[in-house]
Amino acid sequence: MSMPTLPSHRAFVTQLLNSIPSLQRRNVSAESSSLNNAPEAVKKRLLSLQVLFPNEFLPALDLLDRKLVTRFLIGVEEPPISSDAPTGHNATISARDMQLQDSESPNAVINDIVPQLPHPMADTVHYVRSAQQRSSRFSTSYDSTVTYEVRLSAWNCTCPAFAFTAFPALHPEPPLPTFTPNPISSGDHDLQDEDADAEWRTVEWMFGGVSLGEDMPPVCKHLLACVLAERCRGVFGECVEEKRVSVETAAGWAAGWGDS
């Protein structure tokens, strides 16, 4: 009898995070932690993460508990509500009148045939404020706060700890990944490209983002905190601040012109 194939490190952590059920919010006081009311199944899986990441898990929970993680939704900035905009019953009447005008216009038939395209999906980036402050005699505690940028898809954090973990002093050369294309006829290239695009759009999330290899990817407390915030929203959803910003604002943050 053949032995079952064990999953890779990345696949195991991915399955572990996906198996954490959503925690249904109860009427609990604001002072109590959500982990105190988590089911035993959630606590056991979080304990497994503590074993896998003994140096990063508890600091990541500390970042979430202190609400130092901010999720930026880029390109979906909500337009300000005008003071002249109708509200209440008047808004319902105005919307009804506009609908009647659109139905009477000749472009209504075209709108029925060609539906409006949905807005593009927002790019998501996380910013984590450091729990430690830089010591400086000439700056306030707010000015000395460091903020790190975290991108889960690219699997990158701008903190020094992630750089040292990703590029250690003694690190053997990993084997280069190989790609073996399937033999297909020349007439099937277009069909294969369409299938590849569809597969890329429906690819499932994997711990480690787009990094190569099946070993455990480099991780820091900031990355792990953002992963927990995204994959375990039922438990840590209230520990993250969310902002909808424009592309210009996001560019300013990426250039280091944020609040800090």
KOLGU-474455 format. One record per atom (N, C-alpha, C): residue in three letters; z, y, x. Coordinates in steps of 0.05 Angstrom, whole numbers, plus 5000, padded with zeros to 4 digits. Example, Ala and Ser with C-alpha at 12.3 -4.5 7.8 and 13.67 -1.06 7.14 Angstrom:
ALA515648865264ALA515649105246ALA515649345264SER514249555257SER514349795273SER515750015258
// end
This chain:
MET500049765017MET500050005000MET500050255018SER498150435012SER497950675029SER500150875021MET501151015041MET503251215037MET502051465024PRO503451585006PRO502351834994PRO502152055014THR500152215011THR499652435030THR501552665023LEU503052755044LEU504852975040LEU503353235039PRO504253425023PRO502853685023PRO503453845048SER501654035054SER502054205077SER504454395072HIS505254535093HIS507454725090HIS506754935070ARG504355045071ARG503655255053ARG503455155024ALA502354915021ALA502054804994ALA504854744982PHE506754644999PHE509354584989PHE510854834980VAL510755054995VAL512055294987VAL510655414963THR508055384961THR506655484937THR507455334912GLN507655074914GLN508554914891GLN511454974884LEU513055024904LEU515855084899LEU516155354884LEU514655554893LEU514855814879LEU513655804851ASN511455654848ASN510255624821ASN511955464802SER513755304812SER515455134795SER517955284785ILE518455524795ILE520755674786ILE520255774758PRO521655674738PRO521055774711PRO521956054707SER520856184687SER521556454680SER524356464667LEU525856654676LEU528556684665LEU528456864641GLN529256764618GLN529256924594GLN531657114595ARG530957364591ARG532957574592ARG534957544569ARG537457564575ARG539557554555ARG540957824554ASN542557854534ASN544058104531ASN546458094551VAL545858174576VAL547958174596VAL548358464605SER550658504617SER551358774626SER549558854650ALA549259104654ALA547559204676ALA548859134703GLU551559104704GLU552859054729GLU552458774739SER551958584721SER551658304728SER548958244740SER548858074760SER546358004773SER544857804756SER542157824758SER540457634743SER540757354753LEU541457324779LEU541857054790LEU544256914779ASN546257064770ASN548656944758ASN548056814732ASN545956904718ASN545156794692ASN542756614694ALA541856554718ALA539456384722ALA540156094716PRO538355944705PRO538755654701PRO539255514727GLU540355274725GLU540855114749GLU538255034763ALA536155004748ALA533554934761ALA532655154779VAL533055404770VAL532155634786VAL533955654811LYS536555614809LYS538355634831LYS537755414852LYS537055174843LYS536354964862LYS533855024878ARG531855134864ARG529455204879ARG529855444898LEU531455634890LEU532055854908LEU533655754932LEU535355554928LEU536855434950LEU534955294969SER532855174959SER530755054976SER529355264993LEU528855494981LEU527655714996LEU529555815018GLN532155805013GLN534055885034GLN533955685057VAL533555435052VAL533255235073VAL530655275089LEU528555345075LEU525955385088LEU525855645104PHE527155845094PHE527156115107PHE530056205112PRO531456075131PRO534256145134PRO534856425144ASN532856545158ASN533356815170ASN532157035152GLU530556965133GLU529257175117GLU530057185088PHE531056955077PHE531456945048PHE533657125039LEU535957115051LEU538257285042LEU537657575047PRO536457665070PRO535657945072PRO533658025051ALA531857845043ALA529857915023ALA531257954996LEU533257784990LEU534757824965LEU536258094966ASP537258164989ASP538658424992ASP536858654986LEU534358644996LEU532358854990LEU531858874960LEU531558644947LEU531058644918LEU533558744903ASP535858664911ASP538358754897ASP538759054900ARG537959164922ARG538259454926ARG535859614916LYS533959474904LYS531559604892LYS530059774912LEU529559654935LEU528059784957LEU525159714957VAL524159554938VAL521359474937VAL519959634915THR517659744922THR516059894903THR513259784901ARG512359724877ARG509659624873ARG507859854865PHE505659894881PHE503660104875PHE501259974862LEU500560074839LEU498059994825LEU496060224830ILE494160174847ILE492260384856ILE489860404838GLY489260644830GLY486760684814GLY487260674785VAL489660644775VAL490160624746VAL492260834739GLU492061064751GLU493861284745GLU493561374716GLU495661374701GLU495561454673GLU495061754670PRO493161834654PRO492662114650PRO494962254635PRO495562494642PRO497762634628PRO496962694599ILE498962684582ILE498562724554ILE498463024549SER496363124537SER496063404532SER497863494509SER498863734511SER500663844490SER499063894465ASP496463934467ASP494763994443ASP493863734430ALA494463504441ALA493463254430ALA494963204404PRO493563104383PRO494863054358PRO496762814360THR498862824345THR500862604346THR501462524317GLY502562284315GLY503462184289GLY501162144270HIS501562244245HIS499662204224HIS497062354230ASN497162584243ASN494762734250ASN493062574270ALA494362434288ALA492762284308ALA491362054294THR492561934274THR491261714259THR488861814244ILE489062054232ILE486862164217ILE484562244236SER485262364259SER483262434279SER481762194289ALA483261984295ALA481861744305ALA480061624284ARG480961634259ARG479261534237ARG476661694234ASP476961964236ASP474562134234ASP472662084257MET473662044281MET471961994304MET470561724301GLN471961534289GLN470661274285GLN468461294265LEU468861454243LEU466761484224LEU464361634236GLN464761834253GLN462561974265GLN461061794284ASP462461614298ASP461061434317ASP459361234301SER460461144278SER458860944263SER456361064250GLU456461334245GLU454161464233GLU452061544254SER452861554279SER451061644300SER449161414307PRO446661484317PRO444761274325PRO445661114348ASN447561214365ASN448461054388ASN450460844380ALA451260834355ALA453160624347ALA451960354349VAL449360324343VAL448160064345VAL448059974374ILE447560154392ILE447460084421ILE450260004430ASN452360144421ASN455060074429ASN455859804419ASP454759724396ASP455359454386ASP454059244402ILE451659304413ILE450159104428ILE451259094457VAL451759324469VAL452759344496VAL455659424496PRO457559244498PRO460359324497PRO461159484522GLN463359634519GLN464259784541GLN465459604563LEU464859664588LEU465859504610LEU468759564614PRO470359364619PRO473259404624PRO473659554650HIS475959684652HIS476659824677HIS477059624699PRO476259694724PRO476659514746PRO479659454750MET480159214760MET482859134765MET484059304787ALA486559374784ALA487859544803ALA488559394828ASP488259524851ASP489159414876ASP492159454878THR493559254887THR496459254888THR497359254917VAL499159424923VAL500359434950VAL503359494946HIS504959384963HIS507859424962HIS508759584985TYR510859744979TYR512259905000TYR515159834998VAL516259765021VAL519059675022VAL520559875040ARG522659995030ARG524360165046ARG526259995062SER526560075087SER528259915104SER531159945096ALA532659725098ALA535459735092ALA537059865113GLN535959885138GLN537260015160GLN535960295165GLN537560485172GLN536560755177GLN536560815207ARG534560965215ARG534361045243ARG536561245249SER537761205272SER539861385281SER538661635293SER539261855282SER538162115292SER540162335286ARG540662505306ARG542562725302ARG541262955288PHE538562965287PHE537163205278PHE535763155251SER536162925239SER534862875213SER536862775193THR536362815168THR538062725147THR537662425143SER539462295128SER539262015123SER536761945107TYR535862125090TYR533462075074TYR531062085092ASP530962285110ASP528562305127ASP528462085147SER530661955154SER530661745174SER530061475162THR529561455136THR528961205124THR526061115130VAL525760865138VAL523160765146VAL522060605122THR519460635117THR518060495096THR515860325108TYR515760065100TYR513759885110TYR511759815088GLU509259785096GLU507159715077GLU506759415078VAL506659285054VAL506358995052VAL503858945034ARG502158775044ARG499758695029ARG499858385027LEU500158285003LEU500457995000LEU497857845003SER495557964994SER493057834997SER492257805026ALA492458015041ALA491858005070ALA494157885086TRP496457845073TRP498857735086TRP499557895111ASN500358135107ASN500958315129ASN503258495121CYS504958555141CYS507058745138CYS507058915164THR507659175161THR507559355183THR510159365199CYS512059195193CYS514559195207CYS514259055234PRO515959115254PRO515758985280PRO516458685279ALA518258615261ALA519058325259ALA516658155252PHE514958245234PHE512558085227PHE510658065250ALA510358275266ALA508558265289ALA509558065310PHE512158055315PHE513257865334PHE513057575323THR513357545297THR513057285285THR510157185285ALA508357365280ALA505557285279ALA504357235307PHE505457385327PHE504457355354PHE506757305373PRO507957065373PRO510257015391PRO509357005420ALA511357015437ALA510757015466ALA509556745475LEU510656525465LEU509656265472LEU508556145447HIS505956135445HIS504556035421HIS502055885430PRO501955625424PRO499555475431PRO497155565415GLU494855525427GLU492355605414GLU491955415390PRO491655525366PRO491155355343PRO488255255343PRO487855025331PRO485054925329PRO483455105311LEU480955155319LEU479255335304LEU478355185278PRO478455315255PRO477455185230PRO474455155231THR473554925222THR470754865221THR469654875193PHE467154925191PHE465854945165PHE463354765165THR463254575147THR460954395146THR459554445119PRO457254575119PRO455854625094PRO454654375083ASN454454365057ASN453254135044ASN450254155045PRO448853935051PRO445853945052PRO444753985024ILE443454215020ILE442154284995ILE439354385000SER437854374980SER435054464982SER435054774982SER432754884991SER432555174993SER432555304966GLY431755164945GLY431555284918GLY434255304905ASP436355184916ASP438955184904ASP440855384917HIS439855554935HIS441555744948HIS442755954929ASP441056054910ASP442056254891ASP444256134873LEU443755884864LEU445755754847LEU448355704862GLN448055634888GLN450555594904GLN452055854908ASP450656074912ASP451956324916ASP453456404890GLU452256364867GLU453656424842GLU456156254838ASP455855994845ASP458255814843ASP460455904862ALA459655984886ALA461656074906ALA463056324896ASP461556514885ASP462856754874ASP464756694851ALA463956514834ALA465656434811ALA468156294821GLU467856124842GLU470155984853GLU472056174866TRP470956384880TRP472656574893TRP474256744873ARG473056804850ARG474456964830ARG476656804817THR476256534815THR478256374801THR480056224820VAL480056304846VAL481756164865VAL484656214859GLU486356014862GLU489156034856GLU490656164879TRP492956274873TRP494556404893TRP495656194912MET495756254938MET496856084958MET498756234976PHE501056124982PHE502956244999PHE501656285027GLY501556535036GLY500256595061GLY497756755058GLY496956805033GLY494556975029GLY492056855040VAL490457015053VAL487956925065VAL488256835094SER490656805103SER491056705131SER490056415133LEU489056345157LEU487956085161LEU490155885170GLY489455635168GLY491355425176GLY493055325153GLU494255095157GLU495954975137GLU498854975145ASP499455075169ASP502255095177ASP503655325163MET506255345167MET507755565155MET506855825166PRO505856005149PRO504856265158PRO507256445167PRO506656635184PRO508856825192PRO509856975168VAL512457025169VAL513657155146VAL515957325156CYS516557545142CYS518857715147CYS520257755121LYS522557895122LYS524157935098LYS522658105078HIS521058295087HIS519558475069HIS517358315054LEU515958145069LEU513857985056LEU515157795036LEU517357665043LEU518557475026LEU519657605001ALA520757845004ALA521757994981ALA519558064961CYS517258134972CYS514958204954CYS513857944941VAL513857724955VAL512957474943VAL514857394920LEU517457414924LEU519357344903LEU518957534879ALA518457794885ALA518057984863ALA515657924847GLU513457824859GLU511057764845GLU511057494832ARG511957294846ARG511757014835ARG514156944818CYS516357084820CYS518757024804CYS519557274788ARG517757374772ARG518257624758ARG520457584736GLY520657334726GLY522757284707GLY525557324718VAL525857294744VAL528457314757VAL528757584770PHE526657674784PHE526857914801PHE525058144790GLY524158124766GLY522358324755GLY523658604753GLU526158614747GLU527558864743GLU528458984770CYS528058844792CYS528858934818CYS526759094832VAL524459134820VAL522159254833VAL521359504817GLU520959724831GLU519959974819GLU516959964819GLU515660044797GLU512760044796GLU511660324791LYS509660384807LYS508360654805LYS505360614802ARG504160774785ARG501260784782ARG500261044796VAL498761004817VAL497961224833VAL494861234836SER493861464843SER491061494848SER490261404876VAL487761384881VAL486761294907VAL487661494929GLU487561754922GLU488361954942GLU491361934949THR492961884929THR495861844935THR496361594951ALA494961384945ALA495261134961ALA494361174989ALA492161334993ALA491261385020ALA493361545036GLY494761735022GLY496861885036GLY499161705044TRP499861515027TRP501961335034TRP501161155057ALA498661065057ALA497660895079ALA497661045105ALA497261305104ALA497161475128ALA499961555138GLY502061475123GLY504761535130GLY505861795118TRP504461895098TRP505362145085TRP506762085059GLY508261875058GLY509761815033GLY512261975030ASP514061875013ASP516562025008ASP518262045034SER517961845051SER519561855075SER518161995098
// end
